[in-house]
Amino acid sequence: MKSKRLLPVAALTAFLFIGTACTDGGFLDQTRLTFRAVDNELTQTPASAISFGNLTVSGDEVMATAAGGAGGLSIDRLVHSADSGRSWATARFDGQEDPRGRVAMLARSTDAWMVLVSRNSELIPFLSADGKDFRQAGDGFAVPPGGSPLEFSFVRDEWTVLTGGKGAEGLRLQVFRSKDGTAWTETASPPGLPYGNPGLNIVSGAAGDNTLLLAGQSEAEHPQGGTRIRAAAFASEDGGLSWTDVSPDASGIAPYNDGLRSAAWDGQRFRLSGFGWPETNQGIEPQGLQASWAPGQSWDMAMDPSWAAGTTYFPSGSTASASATFQVASQFIGDNGIGSSRLLIQQPGQPWKVVPLPPEAPKNHASIQDTAVVSDGALAAASVTDKGNTQEKIWHVDPAGTITDRTPVLPKMPSGPIRVAGIAAAEGGIKVFGNSGSQPAIWESDGGRDFSDVTTLTPDGNQNLRGFHSAHRSDIVFGTDVSQSNARSVIWSRRDGGKWEAFSGDVFSGRTSGSTPIQAALVTDTGFVVAGQSFSSEDGGGSAAVAVSTDGKAWDRVEDPSFAGSIENSRSIEALVRTTAGTTLAGGYVETARKNAPTVWMSQDHQGWTPVTLELPAGQDDARVASLTTGPAGVVAIVGAYQPGTGHVYTAYVSTDEGKTWTPGTTLPAPAEGQSMAEPHVTATENGYVLLATHGAPGQHKA
């Protein structure tokens, strides 16, 4: 199994650890560490990222979720409009704006709204007559393990929730029903669905005219050999207690493969988008397919090149909403999170029309979260990023395609604690790198007690710092410049305590996977070094990557044969260190037969590199070098080995000859079942090393 790099630990409060040297395995002795909090004005300044979504409409009434976070905390709000989004009010839950959980699902009956709030794997119901004042209706119910919400509606005079998913054995489905939200009945695996078919994928659901519809695709044997993908649809007219296969036959227009994607009720019929290949000779990408169906009636189906022409990536992440006279939808066109969102509208009998987005939404920097038809057109919830600054929008689209802004005033969010990306001791002082909310910052102290000296790197507040290094009175910090539909590497650096320089872009000049490929950085006496992984545009294989710069403004990628990877032989660098003798070491892994071998590369000039494969930890067959630290006894490497069932187990290795040979040492105890261990951090002191690791249940780690 391929192992993944663990992100830095998110804590509710940021702490510094200051400890005595440990060279005798005493890192397990917590009494030898003291902790001090980083606390100043910036850590208490409100900073959060929030996005609108889950638009639910009933007549002129609109509900929208406002989901976000601050400092690692998830925060939700719910906003209500009685006039199709022209004005908004924040809903309250038992008198409070905070629902104390995720707003998971919304639905409307003839006279009330119900919201299901997710808390600790349970869905808690809240009812409101006006969409603004919600009161808890009952204790709710637990979502079965491995299940997720599929559809929520009011059908056959009962609130009805479908949860489920796909496991190794095929489809799982549970139906929960309640007349008033106080008590719920559960029906597991209602009859009529092909539960034993692992090739069935349900991707959307909708409700209308007291009918529930699930749509997707199914794999089936073809009479001429092989398998075919066919559209699949199942309907229930008794609130989900039994189901009927109503799958359409699209083989006449799409003889090779076809399937269904988004589904919506327009007041008279279910309208669905999908895909198909109109020719028996399969092309690279399918064309669009449009379908509609109503209970007791036949399917109407046709290929629709206005939805997807088959000449580029087939749209993913589609949302759709419909009335009898108007449809609105969104698409994402791209691959691996890199691409652009489109907003489309359709009149009866007309092809889909792409709506030009406002100038504030530059190409590749707008992401449409949800859409909904209202009485005078449609609404679209979107995130728009320009020059690193993200704004959340709710747009109104009229039938002609004109967009106007109907964005609510964002609900006030509480301040969130800071997130520490790392701590450095250099030139007699201590530096803390991290984020206050989403605002990148650096705190400096000469003794570890007063951190009032703070520098904010950018006012945009839309960058997430991931790592850093300090030496020679110089600093380098790297992370991600966030966009909802893409992400770019960002590097901040300064020489000799001077002016900070910013670089944003792909420093390795290869395809990225939607997040920064930089995983380590190093200050040298001549400049800066960054390292990580880049991906081939030909086969998707990962290669180890290094780039160097003298000033932090311009970067040159280093080409070395030992870095080159492929789809079956991926390689990555995840740690950098400079030894006291001047050798640069890069730690990571080299993949062989889908297993990773811990590897350290050595270089004297950052241009030529020699790889050294470390011995695998005892009893392990998949490992990587997670960190490198130089100190009085040599270089310490922390090797993380993936162990099924318990996550990662970490072992310390030591090299006393500039990285040429490595000796395995102490292995940290494996976490107990249901718990995990965060990646350890090692700091060198005058007499040895301090290792700090946290472990425990999710959200309850202890040092």
C-alpha positions in Angstrom: 0.0 0.0 0.0 1.2 3.5 -0.8 1.8 5.6 2.2 0.8 9.3 2.4 2.5 12.2 4.0 0.7 13.3 7.2 -0.1 16.9 7.5 1.1 18.9 10.5 -1.0 18.4 13.6 -3.9 20.8 14.2 -4.3 21.7 17.8 -6.9 23.8 19.6 -4.1 25.8 21.3 -0.6 26.5 19.9 2.2 25.4 22.3 5.9 25.6 22.3 7.8 22.7 23.9 11.2 23.4 25.6 13.0 20.3 26.9 16.2 18.9 28.2 18.3 16.8 25.9 17.4 13.2 25.5 19.9 10.7 24.1 18.9 7.7 26.2 15.4 7.0 25.0 14.0 9.4 27.6 11.8 11.0 25.0 9.0 9.0 26.6 9.4 11.0 29.8 6.9 13.8 29.6 8.1 15.4 32.9 11.2 16.6 31.1 9.1 19.0 28.9 7.5 22.3 29.7 4.8 24.1 27.6 4.1 27.7 27.0 1.2 29.1 25.0 1.5 31.5 22.1 -1.1 34.1 22.9 -1.3 37.7 21.6 -3.7 40.0 19.7 -3.4 38.3 16.4 -4.3 34.9 17.9 -7.6 36.4 19.1 -8.5 38.2 15.8 -11.4 36.6 14.0 -10.4 34.8 10.8 -12.4 32.2 9.0 -13.1 30.8 5.6 -16.8 30.2 4.8 -18.7 29.0 1.7 -22.3 28.9 0.8 -24.0 25.8 -0.5 -27.0 23.4 -0.1 -29.5 25.7 -1.7 -33.0 24.5 -0.9 -36.1 26.2 -2.4 -39.8 26.2 -1.6 -41.7 28.9 -3.6 -39.9 32.2 -2.9 -38.3 30.8 0.2 -34.6 29.9 0.0 -32.4 28.2 2.6 -28.6 28.1 2.2 -25.9 26.7 4.4 -22.9 28.8 5.3 -20.2 26.3 6.1 -16.7 27.2 7.2 -14.0 27.0 9.8 -11.6 29.0 11.9 -8.3 27.6 13.2 -9.2 24.0 12.6 -12.8 24.3 14.0 -15.8 23.5 11.8 -18.4 26.2 12.0 -21.8 26.2 10.2 -24.6 28.7 9.9 -27.9 28.6 8.1 -29.4 31.6 6.2 -33.0 32.1 5.1 -34.6 34.3 2.4 -38.3 34.9 2.0 -37.9 36.7 -1.4 -35.7 34.5 -3.6 -32.5 35.8 -2.2 -33.1 39.5 -2.3 -32.7 39.7 1.5 -31.4 37.2 4.1 -31.6 36.5 7.8 -29.5 34.1 9.9 -31.5 31.2 11.3 -31.3 30.2 15.0 -31.2 26.8 16.6 -32.9 26.9 20.0 -32.1 30.6 20.1 -28.4 30.3 19.0 -27.0 30.9 15.5 -24.5 28.0 16.1 -26.2 24.6 15.4 -23.3 22.9 17.2 -22.7 20.6 14.3 -22.7 20.3 10.5 -26.0 21.3 8.7 -26.2 18.1 6.8 -29.6 18.1 5.1 -32.7 20.3 4.6 -36.2 19.6 3.4 -39.6 21.3 3.3 -43.1 19.9 4.0 -46.3 21.8 3.2 -46.0 23.9 6.4 -42.5 23.5 7.9 -38.8 23.3 7.3 -36.7 20.5 8.8 -32.9 20.7 9.2 -30.8 17.6 10.1 -27.6 18.6 12.0 -24.8 16.1 12.1 -23.3 15.6 15.5 -21.0 12.6 16.3 -22.4 10.4 13.5 -25.9 11.2 14.5 -28.5 13.3 12.6 -30.4 15.7 15.0 -33.7 17.1 13.7 -34.8 20.8 14.0 -38.2 22.1 12.9 -39.2 25.6 12.0 -42.4 27.1 10.6 -40.7 30.2 9.2 -37.2 29.0 8.3 -35.6 31.3 10.9 -36.5 29.9 14.3 -35.6 26.2 14.6 -36.3 24.0 17.6 -34.9 20.6 18.2 -37.7 18.1 17.5 -36.2 14.9 19.0 -33.0 12.9 19.7 -32.5 12.0 16.1 -30.8 8.8 14.9 -27.4 7.4 14.2 -26.1 7.0 10.7 -24.9 3.4 10.2 -21.1 2.9 9.8 -20.0 3.5 6.2 -23.2 5.3 5.4 -23.7 8.9 4.2 -26.9 11.0 3.5 -28.3 10.4 0.0 -31.7 12.1 0.0 -34.0 14.0 2.4 -37.6 14.9 1.6 -41.2 14.9 2.9 -43.0 12.2 1.1 -46.2 10.2 1.9 -46.8 12.5 4.9 -43.5 11.6 6.6 -40.0 13.1 6.8 -37.9 10.6 4.9 -34.1 10.2 5.0 -32.1 7.8 2.8 -28.6 7.0 3.9 -26.2 4.5 2.4 -23.2 3.9 0.2 -21.3 1.3 -1.6 -19.3 -1.4 0.1 -17.4 -4.4 -1.2 -20.6 -6.4 -1.3 -22.4 -3.6 -3.3 -25.1 -1.1 -2.4 -26.2 -0.4 1.2 -29.4 1.6 1.9 -31.2 2.5 5.1 -34.5 4.4 5.3 -35.4 6.6 8.3 -39.0 7.9 8.6 -40.8 10.2 11.0 -44.1 12.1 11.1 -42.9 14.9 13.4 -39.2 14.3 14.0 -39.6 13.1 17.6 -39.3 9.4 16.8 -37.8 7.7 13.8 -38.3 4.2 12.3 -35.5 2.5 10.4 -35.8 0.1 7.5 -32.6 -1.5 6.4 -32.2 -2.9 2.9 -35.7 -2.3 1.7 -36.7 -4.8 -1.1 -36.4 -4.1 -4.8 -32.8 -2.9 -5.0 -30.0 -5.2 -6.4 -27.8 -5.2 -3.2 -25.5 -7.9 -4.4 -24.4 -6.1 -7.5 -20.9 -4.6 -6.9 -21.1 -2.9 -10.3 -24.0 -0.6 -9.2 -23.2 3.0 -8.4 -25.9 5.4 -7.1 -24.7 8.9 -7.7 -27.9 11.1 -7.2 -31.3 11.2 -5.7 -34.4 13.4 -6.0 -38.0 13.5 -4.8 -41.3 14.7 -6.3 -45.0 13.8 -6.5 -44.6 11.5 -3.5 -42.0 9.5 -5.4 -38.3 8.9 -4.5 -35.8 8.4 -7.3 -32.2 7.0 -7.2 -30.1 7.2 -10.3 -26.6 6.2 -11.4 -25.1 3.4 -13.5 -24.6 -0.4 -13.4 -22.1 -2.8 -15.0 -23.6 -5.8 -16.8 -22.3 -8.6 -18.9 -22.7 -8.0 -22.7 -24.0 -10.8 -25.0 -21.0 -10.3 -27.2 -18.6 -10.5 -24.3 -17.1 -8.1 -21.8 -19.1 -5.7 -19.7 -21.2 -2.6 -20.5 -22.1 0.3 -18.3 -25.8 1.1 -18.4 -28.0 3.8 -16.9 -29.7 2.7 -13.7 -32.7 4.2 -11.9 -34.9 2.9 -9.1 -38.2 4.5 -7.8 -40.2 4.2 -4.6 -43.8 5.4 -4.2 -44.2 4.3 -0.5 -41.5 6.5 1.1 -38.6 4.2 0.4 -40.0 1.1 2.0 -39.9 -0.8 -1.4 -38.3 -0.1 -4.8 -38.9 -0.8 -8.4 -36.3 -0.9 -11.2 -37.3 1.8 -13.7 -33.9 1.9 -15.5 -34.1 3.3 -19.0 -32.8 1.6 -22.1 -30.4 4.0 -23.9 -28.8 1.4 -26.1 -30.5 2.8 -29.1 -28.8 6.2 -28.8 -25.7 5.1 -26.8 -24.9 1.5 -27.9 -21.6 1.2 -26.0 -21.9 2.7 -22.5 -24.3 5.1 -20.8 -25.1 6.3 -17.3 -27.0 8.9 -15.3 -25.6 11.7 -13.1 -27.6 14.6 -11.6 -31.3 14.3 -11.0 -33.9 17.0 -10.2 -37.7 17.3 -10.0 -39.2 20.1 -12.2 -42.8 19.9 -10.7 -44.0 17.5 -13.4 -41.1 15.1 -14.3 -37.7 14.1 -13.1 -35.0 15.6 -15.3 -31.6 13.9 -15.4 -28.2 14.5 -17.0 -25.8 11.7 -17.9 -23.3 10.4 -20.4 -23.2 8.0 -23.4 -21.2 7.1 -26.4 -23.4 7.5 -29.5 -21.2 5.3 -31.7 -20.3 1.6 -31.2 -16.6 2.7 -31.5 -15.8 4.1 -28.1 -14.2 7.5 -28.1 -11.9 9.0 -25.5 -14.7 11.0 -23.7 -18.5 10.4 -23.9 -21.1 12.9 -24.9 -23.8 14.4 -22.8 -27.2 12.6 -22.4 -30.5 14.2 -21.2 -33.4 12.2 -19.9 -36.7 12.8 -18.2 -39.3 10.5 -16.5 -42.4 10.6 -14.5 -44.2 7.8 -12.5 -46.3 5.7 -14.8 -44.8 7.2 -17.9 -42.1 6.3 -20.4 -38.6 7.7 -20.6 -37.6 10.5 -22.9 -33.9 10.3 -23.8 -31.6 12.0 -26.3 -27.9 12.6 -26.7 -27.0 16.2 -25.8 -23.7 17.6 -27.1 -24.6 21.0 -25.5 -24.1 19.3 -22.1 -20.8 17.7 -23.2 -19.5 17.4 -26.8 -17.1 14.6 -26.1 -14.1 16.6 -27.2 -12.7 17.3 -23.7 -13.0 16.0 -20.1 -16.5 14.9 -19.3 -18.1 17.3 -16.7 -17.8 16.2 -13.1 -19.2 17.6 -9.9 -22.4 18.6 -11.6 -25.4 20.2 -9.8 -28.8 20.7 -11.3 -32.2 22.3 -10.4 -35.3 22.5 -12.6 -38.7 23.9 -13.0 -41.2 23.1 -15.8 -39.9 26.2 -17.8 -36.3 26.6 -16.7 -33.2 24.6 -15.7 -29.9 25.6 -14.2 -26.8 23.5 -13.7 -23.1 23.7 -12.9 -20.2 21.7 -14.3 -16.5 21.2 -13.4 -14.4 20.7 -16.5 -10.9 19.4 -15.7 -8.9 16.6 -14.1 -7.4 16.0 -10.7 -9.0 19.2 -9.3 -7.4 21.4 -12.0 -9.9 23.0 -14.3 -12.8 25.4 -14.3 -16.4 25.6 -13.3 -19.2 26.5 -15.7 -22.7 27.8 -15.0 -25.4 26.7 -17.5 -29.1 27.4 -18.1 -31.7 25.8 -20.4 -35.1 26.8 -21.7 -37.6 24.1 -22.9 -36.6 22.7 -26.2 -33.4 24.6 -26.3 -29.7 23.5 -25.9 -27.8 24.3 -22.7 -26.3 27.8 -22.7 -23.1 28.6 -20.8 -23.6 31.8 -18.7 -20.6 34.2 -18.8 -19.4 34.7 -15.2 -18.9 38.2 -13.9 -15.5 39.9 -14.3 -14.9 39.3 -10.6 -14.7 35.6 -11.4 -11.5 35.0 -13.5 -11.1 31.8 -15.4 -10.1 28.8 -13.3 -10.7 30.7 -10.1 -14.5 30.2 -9.6 -16.1 27.2 -8.1 -19.9 26.7 -8.1 -21.1 24.8 -5.1 -24.8 24.5 -5.8 -27.7 25.8 -7.9 -31.4 26.2 -7.4 -34.4 27.5 -9.5 -36.4 30.3 -8.0 -39.6 32.1 -9.2 -37.6 34.7 -11.2 -34.7 32.7 -12.5 -32.1 30.7 -10.5 -29.5 31.1 -7.8 -25.9 29.8 -7.8 -23.6 29.6 -4.8 -20.0 30.2 -5.8 -16.5 30.8 -4.5 -14.5 33.3 -6.4 -10.7 33.8 -5.9 -8.7 36.6 -7.4 -5.1 37.4 -6.4 -5.4 35.0 -3.4 -8.5 36.7 -2.0 -11.6 34.4 -2.0 -15.1 35.8 -1.8 -18.2 33.7 -1.3 -21.1 34.7 -3.6 -24.8 33.8 -4.2 -25.6 35.0 -7.7 -29.0 35.4 -9.3 -29.3 34.3 -13.0 -32.3 35.5 -15.0 -33.7 33.5 -18.0 -31.6 35.6 -20.3 -28.4 34.7 -18.5 -27.8 38.0 -16.7 -26.1 37.6 -13.3 -26.7 39.9 -10.4 -25.4 39.6 -6.9 -27.7 38.4 -4.1 -25.0 37.5 -1.6 -26.1 37.5 2.1 -24.0 39.4 4.6 -21.8 36.7 6.0 -22.8 35.5 9.5 -20.3 36.6 12.1 -17.9 33.8 13.0 -16.1 33.4 16.3 -12.4 33.7 16.4 -10.4 30.5 15.9 -7.2 29.5 17.5 -3.9 29.5 15.6 -2.4 26.6 13.8 1.4 26.0 14.1 3.2 24.8 11.1 6.5 24.6 12.9 9.0 26.0 15.4 12.6 27.0 14.8 15.4 27.9 17.1 18.0 30.1 15.3 20.4 32.9 16.1 19.5 32.7 19.8 15.8 33.2 19.3 12.6 31.2 18.6 10.4 31.6 15.6 6.9 30.1 15.3 5.4 29.8 11.8 1.8 29.1 11.2 -1.7 30.6 10.6 -4.2 32.6 12.6 -7.3 31.3 10.9 -6.2 31.4 7.3 -3.8 34.4 7.7 -0.2 33.3 7.5 2.0 34.8 10.3 5.4 34.5 12.0 5.9 35.0 15.7 9.4 35.7 17.1 10.7 35.6 20.6 14.2 36.0 22.1 13.5 33.7 25.0 10.3 31.7 24.3 8.1 33.7 26.7 7.1 36.9 24.9 5.7 36.5 21.3 4.4 40.0 20.8 6.7 40.4 17.7 4.5 39.2 14.9 4.7 39.5 11.1 1.8 38.8 8.8 3.0 37.8 5.4 0.0 38.8 3.3 -3.3 40.6 4.0 -5.2 38.2 1.6 -5.7 35.7 4.3 -6.0 32.8 1.9 -2.7 31.0 2.2 -2.0 27.9 4.3 1.6 27.5 5.5 2.9 24.0 5.6 6.6 24.1 6.5 9.7 26.3 7.0 13.4 26.5 7.7 15.6 29.2 9.3 19.4 29.6 9.3 22.0 32.2 8.7 19.5 34.9 9.7 17.5 33.9 6.7 14.0 32.2 6.5 11.9 30.3 4.0 8.3 29.4 4.4 6.2 27.4 1.9 2.6 26.4 1.6 -0.5 26.7 -0.6 -2.1 29.8 -2.2 -5.7 28.5 -2.1 -8.3 28.6 -4.8 -11.5 26.7 -4.7 -10.8 25.0 -8.1 -7.0 25.0 -8.0 -4.1 25.5 -5.7 -0.6 27.0 -6.3 2.6 26.7 -4.4 3.6 29.8 -2.5 7.1 30.5 -1.2 8.1 33.3 1.2 11.8 33.9 1.8 14.2 36.6 3.1 17.9 36.9 3.3 19.8 38.2 6.3 16.6 39.4 8.0 15.8 41.7 5.1 12.7 42.1 2.9 10.3 39.2 2.4 10.1 38.0 -1.2 7.0 36.0 -2.5 6.9 33.4 -5.3 3.6 31.7 -6.4 3.4 29.1 -9.1 4.6 25.6 -9.9 8.2 25.6 -8.9 8.9 22.2 -10.4 7.2 22.9 -13.8 5.2 19.7 -13.8 1.5 18.8 -13.3 0.2 19.3 -9.8 -2.5 17.3 -8.0 -4.4 20.4 -6.8 -2.2 21.2 -3.8 1.4 22.3 -3.4 4.0 19.7 -4.5 6.6 21.3 -2.1 7.1 19.2 1.0 10.4 20.5 2.4 12.6 23.6 2.3 16.1 24.5 3.3 18.2 27.7 3.8 21.8 27.4 2.7 24.7 29.8 2.8 24.1 30.6 -0.9 20.3 30.6 -1.1 17.4 28.3 -0.8 16.4 24.8 -1.7 12.9 23.3 -1.9 11.9 19.7 -2.6 8.9 17.5 -3.0 7.2 15.6 -5.9 6.0 16.4 -9.4 3.7 14.4 -11.6 4.1 13.4 -15.2 1.5 14.6 -17.6 2.1 11.5 -19.7 1.4 8.6 -17.2 0.7 10.4 -13.9 3.8 8.9 -12.2 5.4 10.9 -9.4 9.1 11.9 -9.5 11.2 13.3 -6.7 11.8 17.0 -7.3 14.3 19.7 -6.2 14.6 23.3 -7.1 17.1 26.0 -6.1 17.2 29.8 -5.9 19.7 32.4 -4.8 17.2 35.1 -4.1 13.8 33.4 -3.6 12.4 35.2 -6.7 13.5 32.8 -9.5 13.7 29.1 -9.2 15.6 26.4 -11.2 14.6 22.8 -11.1 17.4 20.3 -10.6 17.4 17.3 -13.0 18.9 14.1 -11.7 18.4 10.6 -13.0 17.7 9.2 -9.5 14.7 11.5 -9.2 12.8 10.1 -12.2 9.7 8.1 -11.4 6.9 6.5 -13.3 3.4 5.3 -12.6 4.8 2.0 -11.2 7.9 3.5 -9.6 6.8 6.7 -7.8 9.4 8.8 -5.9 9.1 11.7 -3.5 11.2 13.9 -1.2 9.7 14.9 2.1 12.6 16.2 4.2 15.7 18.3 3.8 18.7 18.9 6.1 22.2 20.4 5.9 24.9 18.6 7.9 27.5 20.4 9.9 30.1 19.3 7.3 28.1 20.8 4.4 26.3 17.8 2.9 22.7 18.3 1.9 20.4 15.3 2.6 17.0 14.7 1.2 14.7 12.1 2.7 11.7 10.4 1.1 10.9 7.1 -0.6 11.2 5.1 -3.8 8.3 2.9 -4.8 8.7 -0.7 -6.1 5.8 -3.1 -6.6 3.5 -0.7 -4.9 5.6 -0.7 -1.7 7.8 2.3 -0.6 11.4 1.9 0.5 12.8 4.7 2.8 15.5 6.6 0.8 18.0 9.4 1.5 19.6 11.3 -1.3 23.1 13.0 -0.7 24.5 16.1 -2.5 27.4 18.4 -2.1 26.3 21.1 -4.6 22.5 20.5 -5.0 23.1 19.5 -8.6 24.2 15.9 -8.4 22.4 13.5 -6.0 23.3 9.9 -4.7 20.4 7.8 -3.3 20.9 5.5 -0.3 18.2 3.0 0.6 17.6 2.5 4.3 16.9 -0.9 5.9 13.1 -1.3 6.4 12.0 -1.2 10.0 11.6 -4.7 11.6 8.4 -6.4 10.4 7.5 -3.6 7.9 7.5 -3.6 4.1 6.2 -0.1 3.3 8.0 3.0 4.7 9.3 6.5 4.0 11.7 9.0 5.6 9.4 11.5 7.2 12.0 13.9 8.7 15.8 14.6 9.1 17.5 16.5 11.9 21.2 17.1 12.4 22.7 17.3 15.8 25.7 16.5 18.0 25.5 12.7 17.4 24.9 12.9 13.7 21.8 13.0 11.6 18.5 11.5 13.0 16.0 10.2 10.4 12.4 9.5 11.5 11.1 6.6 9.3 7.3 6.2 9.1 6.1 2.7 8.2 2.5 2.1 7.2 0.9 -0.7 9.2 -2.7 -1.8 8.2 -5.1 -1.4 11.1 -2.9 0.9 13.2 -1.8 3.6 10.7 1.9 4.7 10.9 4.6 3.4 13.2 7.7 5.5 13.6 11.4 4.4 14.0 14.4 6.6 14.6 17.6 6.0 12.5 21.0 7.6 13.0 23.8 8.3 10.5 27.3 9.4 11.7 28.9 9.5 8.2 27.0 12.3 6.4 24.2 10.0 5.3 26.2 7.2 3.7 25.0 4.5 6.2 22.0 4.4 8.7 21.5 2.4 11.9 17.9 1.8 13.1 17.2 2.7 16.7 14.1 3.2 18.9 10.7 2.4 17.5 7.8 4.4 19.1 5.0 2.2 20.5 2.3 1.5 18.0 -1.0 3.3 18.7 -3.8 1.3 20.2 -6.8 0.2 18.1 -8.9 3.2 17.1 -6.1 5.6 17.8 -3.3 7.1 15.7 0.0 8.8 16.2 0.9 12.1 14.5 4.3 12.5 12.8 7.0 13.0 15.4 9.0 16.2 15.6 12.7 16.1 16.5 14.8 19.1 17.8 18.6 19.0 18.4 20.1 20.5 21.5 23.7 20.9 22.7 23.7 17.5 24.3 21.3 15.5 22.2 17.8 15.5 20.8 14.2 16.1 21.9 11.4 14.1 20.2 7.8 15.1 20.6 4.9 13.0 19.3 1.2 13.0 20.0 -1.2 10.1 20.0 -4.7 9.2 20.9 -8.2 9.0 19.4 -9.1 11.5 16.6 -9.3 15.0 18.1 -8.0 13.8 21.5 -4.3 13.5 20.9 -1.9 13.8 23.9 1.8 14.4 23.9 
